[in-house]
Amino acid sequence: MDLRQIGDAYRLRLSSPALARSVYISFGALDATPSDNYFDLIPGQPVEITITSAAPLDQLRAQLKLISLADAFSPPAAQPK
């Protein structure tokens, strides 16, 4: 994963060693709009997404979350006792 500023926008480059279905990009409460969302990552085929946001790069990096279809079926993380 690589997120960098390109002009007035940002470029997010993603790749995966395994098929990742229905990948969703989230920046939490930040106002950030990806050029694409809910896409498949195919091994060996990087995807580049343009992010439009007034937020600074460090805030975008801190809030960036990637969620895929597999996450919907993963058991919740165990809570510490």
C-alpha positions, 0 to 999 in steps of 0.5 A: 500500500502506498499513499502519496500526494499528487498535485491537489489530490492523493494517489493510493496504490494497492496490491495483494498477493491473494484475491481480495474481493470487494475492497472498501476504502474508508477514512473514518470521519475525514472528508475524503472521496475515493475515485473507486470503491468496492473493487477486487484486488487481483494478485499481480494487478495493482490498483491506483485510486485517486483520493480527493480531500482537503485533509493533510497526508498524515491524517489520511494515512492515520485514518485509512482503513481497508475492508474486504469481503473476507472481513465480513466473515471473520470472527470479531477480535477477542476482547482482553479480559 
